[in-house]
Amino acid sequence: MSEHAIHVLYMASAACFILALKWLSAVPTARRGVITGIIGMLLAVGGTLMLLTPEAQAHGWFHTYRWILIAFVVGAAIGVPMAMMPMTAVPQRTALSHAFGALAAGLVGTAEYYLRTPDLDRFTMGALGVEIILGFLTFTASLMAFGKLQEILPTRPIVYRMQNVVNLSVFAASVLIGAWLVAHPGHTGLFLVMIALALVFGVMLIIPIGGADMPTVIALLNSYAGLSACAMGFVLDNKLLIVAGALDGSSGLILSIIMCKAMNRSFTNVLFGGFGQVQTGGKAEQRTVRSASPEEAAAFLEAANSVMVVPGYGMAVAQAQHRVRDLFDQLTSRGVDVKFAIHPVAGRMPGHMNVLLAEAEIPYDKLVEMEDANIEMPQVDVALIIGANDVTNPAAREKKDSPIYGMPIIDVDKARTVMVIKRSMNPGFAGIDNDLYYYDKTLMLFGDAKDFVGKIVKVLEGGTS
């Protein structure tokens, strides 16, 4: 294929990526955005495979593509099982995707360095340094994020004295080595040290970050992976990689900013604050709560005119979204107005609750953003919280000494009755007690979310729990 035709394919691919991002920003057009993004990637890969050098053409088709075919098989063997992961594991799958993408960028950068040394010009070496550092730190950071999301690693932040100084020193050392290599690219030993420091910094970056901040971390790692790919585009002189990487990097950064705003937190606080350590004290043990049975909960819901469901990570862990859909059907068939209040950082990644509710085929128009939900909340008869903790904690409004003070929350405490499905009284990811649970209007529904909602549905159907 001619070089002109390949450039046309690349332009079409870039257009698809831009349109995909635009359409993915709205639920009704999200499916179209996904399909368009897939088409764009197919065009990009196809155009790249057709971009053969005269030397490659002379060696024949199989000799040129054999390693690429092997890579396709290995990639498919990894990708297919990842695609089959349950919807509740979307955050983990996203973290793994970032890890593999960043590793690819880092390995390509490493190969280019050794192929071109010592003939690298300063600009290319600078781009390589950015690609290598961001690629490898994102690789290990994403693996650490996966471990925390999958609860293979402790979800609580691990902090120690002088931690930020140590972390930033490791990162600064890798950057200084990269700067040295720009002027002296032939020092291959230092290049390996730079890679090692980037890998170590990725691990150290995630250790002090708790589960409450994972939505922001996921978006930020997405940005790092995109910027690494963008730098790779400059190294390879590939305009499509530059465009795609820039789109990925900028969108991830913007999303991170949105997430921080939703938590009223700064980047430095998210990355270095050790947010999520369990707060000590015996206050929670000295107070009492009101609990209710599935029969009592069903009676409250059936008598209500309006119900606002607030889903959280507990719903995802219990995989309760389909039982929630059954509850939605039972209540709406009785004329109850049921809506779902979605907090921007509920769950472990941006849009986590939207994805789960979409899987259960909850109508899109029943999903309400936090600001609109708070306007309606004083008129809501029952606010039903399913596994959401910190995003419903009134301390964010009322207690200036609280770690989450100032964080926008869903004002469920303004509803006439509040019901909370929760396994126990353990604190959420922020590590603090929720005063909401001790209000006179609050009923605690202790148990697994899937099981408890199922029992409520059976009661509404006329059976027994």
N, C-alpha and C positions, 0 to 999 in steps of 0.2 A: 504494500500500500504506500502511496506517495506521502511525503512529509506534510503536504498541504492537507490531505484528507485526515491525517492523524490530528493535526491542529484543530480541524473542524470538530472531530470527536471530543477533543479536550474542551473546546468551548461549550459544546453541548452538555458535557459532563458538569462543567462548572455552573452552567445555568441550572441544571437539575439540582445541584447541591444548594444553590441559593433559594430556589423555589421550595425545596424540601424543608429548609429551615423556616421559611415563611408559613408554609401550610402546617408544620408541626406545632406552631404556636397557638393553634386553636383546635379544640376537640373535634368539631365536625369535619375538619379537613385533615386531621392527623393521619388517617389511613392513606389518603392521597400523598401526603408528604413522605411517608415511609416508602411507598411504591416508587415515587419519583427519586428518592435517595438511592434505592436499589438500582434503578435504571442508570443513574449517574455513575455509580460505582462500576457497573458492568461496562459502560462506555469507557471509563477510565482504564480499567484493567485490559479491555480489548485493544484499546489504542496503544497501550504500553507494550503489549505482546507483539503488536505488528511493527513496532519501532525497532527493526533489526539493523545492526551494523553490517557493512559488507563482509566483515570477517565471519560474523555469525551466519549470514546467508550462505557463505561458501561451505560451511561445515554440515549443512543439512538440517532438516526440521527436528529430528529426534535429538541429535547432539546438542542443539541449541536449547531445547525446551525440557530436557530430561530432568534437570534439577528443579525446574519450575513445576513440572508435573508431580514430582515427589513432594514438593512443598504444598501443592494443592491437596494431595491425599492426606498429609499430616494435618494440615489446617482443617480439612473437612472432618477428620477423626476427632479433633478437639471441638470444632464449632458445632457439630450436630448435637452432641450431648449437652453442650451449653444451651442450645436453642430449646432443648427439651426440659430444661429446668422449670419448675413451677413458677407461676406469676408472682408468688410471694417472695421468690428469690431474685427478683429483678435487680435489687441493689447489688447483691453479690455478683450477679452476671455482668452488670455494668462495670464494677470494679475490675473483674477479670478482663473484660474487653479493653479497658484502659491499659491494663498491665501488658497485654499482648501487643497492642498498638505501639506503646512506648518502647517495648523491647525491640520491636521491628525497626523503629527509628534509630535506636541506639546501636543495633547490630549493623544496619546499613552505614551509619556514620563511622563505625569502627572499621568496616571493610574499606570504605572510601579513604580513610586516613592512611591505612597501610598500603593501599594501591597507589596513592598519589605521593606519599612521602619519598623524597624530601622536596618535591616540586610544588608544594602547596603555597598559593599566594596568601597574603594576610587576611583578605576578606573571606576566602573559602575556609581558612582555618578558624576564623572567628565564628562563622556559621556552624562549622563542625563542633566547636566547643559548646555552643548553645544547644545544638541538637543532642550531643552526648550527655551533657549534664542534666538537661530536662528529661531526656528519654530514660536514662537509667534511674534517676531519682523517682520518676513517676512509676517506673516498673516496680521497684520494691515498695514504694508507698502504696500503690494500688493493691499489691499482694497483702500488705499489712491491713489495708482497709477491708479486703475480702475476708481475712482471718477474723477481724473484729465483727463484721457483719454476720458471718457464719457462726460466730461465737466459738471459733476454734481458739482464738486469743481473748484475753480479758477485755470486755467492752469498756470498763472504767479507765479513765486516764491514769497513766503511770508517771508520776512526777518525782523529781529529786532536786536537791540543791544545785544551783548553777546550771540547770538543764538547758535553758535558752542560750546561755553563753557557749556551752559545749556544742549545741546543735549549730548555732550560727558560725562558730569557728570552723567546724567541719565543712559547712557550705562555702564559707569564705576561702578556705584553703583550696577547694576544687576550682573556684572561680579564678583565684590567683594563678593556679597552675595553667588553667585555660588561657589566661592573658599572657603568660610566659610562652606558651606554645604558639601563640599568634606570631610572636617575634622569632621563636626558635622551634619550628615545627618538627625538627628531626629528633627530638628527645622522646623516643618511643616509650622509655621507662616511665617518664612522668605522665605520659598519656594514660598508661595503665593505672597509675596512682589516682589520676583524676576520675577515671571510671569507678575505681573502688570507693573513693570518697563520696561520689554521687550515689552509689548503691547504699552505702552506710547512712547517708543523710536521709534517704527515702524512708528507711526504717525508723530513724530517730524522729522524723517529722510527724509520724502517726502515733507513736507511743504515748505522747501526752494529750492526745485528742480522744474525747469520750464519744459514746454513741449518740448523744444529743446533737453533736455537730457533724454527723456523717453526711446529711444532705449537702451542707456547704463544701465539705471535703470532696465528695464525689464530683460536684460541679467544678471545683478548683483543679482536681486531677485531670478532668476532661480538658480544661484549658491548657494545662501543662503539656498534655499529649499532643494537642493541636499545634501549639507553638513549636514543639519539637519537630513535628511533621513539616511545618512551615519553613523552619531552618533547613530541613533536609531538602526542601524544594530549591533553596538557593544553592546548596551544595551540588545538587544534580542538574541544576539549570532547568528545572521542571516547573513551568508556570502553574500547571494544574495543582501540584502539591502545595505551592505557595498559597493559592486561592483557597483550597480546601482546608489547609492547616490554619490559615488566618480566620476563616469562618468558624472552625472548631474552637480555636483559642479565644476569639473575641466573644463568641456566644457563651462559652463556659465561664469566662470572666464576668460577663453581664449577669449570668444566672447566679454566680457566687455573690455578687453585690446584692441581688434581689433577696437571696437567702439570708445574708447578714442583716439586711434591713428588716426582714420578717422576724428576726430574733433580736433586733436592736443591739447588735454586736458588731465589733470591728474585726477586720481580718486578723490583726495582731492578737486579739483576744481569742479568736477561734483557734488560731494556729499555736499560740504560746500560752494560753490562759489556764490549761489544765481543767477546763470546765467539765463538771460532771462527777467530781469527787463527792462521795457520800458525806452529807453534813451530820456531824455527831450531835447528840442531845437526846433527852428522854421525853420531849414534849409530846410526840405522837403516842407513846405508850400511856400517857396520862389522860387521854381524851377518848371518848366513845363515839361510835358511829351507829347509824341505823342501817340494818340490812333487810333484805326482802327476798321472798321466794319467787320462783318463776310464775306461780299463780298470781301473786300480788303484783308483780311487774306487768303481767299481761292485762290485769284489770285496769291499771293506770293507763296503759297504752290504748286499750280499747275505748276507754272513756274520753280520751283526748280528741280535740279537734285538729290540733297541729303537733307534729313531732319533728324535732330536729336531731338527726343522728350525727354524732361526731366521731368518725373513725380515727384510729391511731395504729401504732405499730403492733399493739396487742391483737388487733384484728388480723393483721398479716401473719403473725406468729401462729395464731390458732387456725389460720386459713378459713375464717368464718364468713368470707364475703358472700358465698352462695346461700348460707343460712340467713344472712342479712337480707338478701334478695327475697327469700321466702317470707321473712317478716314484713318487708316492704309490700309484697303482694297481699298478705293477709290484712294489713292495716288499710291500704288504699281501697281494697274491696269493701271495707266498712265505711268509706268516706273520710278517712283520716288523711290530712295533708302531710305527707312525709317528705322531708328534704334532708340533704346531707351537707353539713358545713365542713369545708375543706380548708385546713390550715396549711400555709405554704411549706412548712417544714414538718408536717406530720409524717411519721414513718422514717425511713432511712435514706431516702433520696427524693429530689424534687419530683412531684407528680406521682409518688408511690401510691397514695390512696386513690387517685383518679384511675390508675392502671388497674388496681384490684377491683374497683367498683365497675369499671368498664368490662372486665372479664366476667363479672356476674350479671352483665347486661342491665345495670341500673340506668334508667334514662338520663341522658346528658343534662337535660333541663332541670333535673332534680338536684344537681350538684351546685352548691352555692359557695362563692368565695367568702373569705373571712369577713371582709368589710360589710358585705350585704347581709351575711348571717347575723352579725352583731346588731344591725338595724332592726331585724325581725325578732331577735331573741326575747325582748320583753313581752311579746305577744304569743310566745310559744308555750304550749301547755306542758310538754315533757321534752327535756333535752336528754337524749340517750347517748352516753359516752361509751364507746367500745374500744377499750385498750389505749386511750389517749390520756396522758398525764400532764406533762409540763405545759402543753399548749392550751390547757383549760385551767391553769392554776391562778387564782385571783391574786396571789402574792406578787405577780408581775405588775399589777396595778397599785397594790396597796402597801407593800413593804419595801421601803427604800434600801434596806440592808440585805434584801434577797438577791442571790446570784442572777435571777432572771428578771429583776426589776426593770421595767421599761419595755420588755419584750411584748409585742402585740399578741394577744390571746383571743380565743373565742369566748365570749362572755356568757358561758352557759349558766353562771350563777344568777343571771337575770331572768332565766326561765322560771315558770311557776313551780315546776317539779324537776329535779335532776336525778337521773339514775345512772350509775356507773358500773359497768361490767369490768371486773378486775380480778385477777387470781388472788391477790393478797394486798396488804397495805404497804408493801415495799415501795420505795420512791422510784420515780421515773429516771430517765437518763441524766437529768440535771442533778440527781442525787439529793433532792430536797422533798420534804413532805408537802402534800397538797391540802391546804386548808379547806378546799371545797368539800372534801369527804366528810367533814365534821359539821357541815351546815344542817340546820333542822329540815330544810327542804330536800336534802340529799339522801337517796337510798343506795346502799352498796349492794351490788349483785355479785357475790363472790363465786368465782368458778371460771373454767375455760370458756372463752367467748363463743366458740362454735357450739359447744355443748349447751351453754345457758340459753343462747338465742334459739337453738333448736327446741329446747323445752318450752320456751315462750310460744313458739310457733305451734307446738302440739296443743298447748292450752287453748290458743286461739282457734285451732281447728276443731276443738271440742273433745280432744283426747286428754290424757293425763300426762303429767311430767315424769 
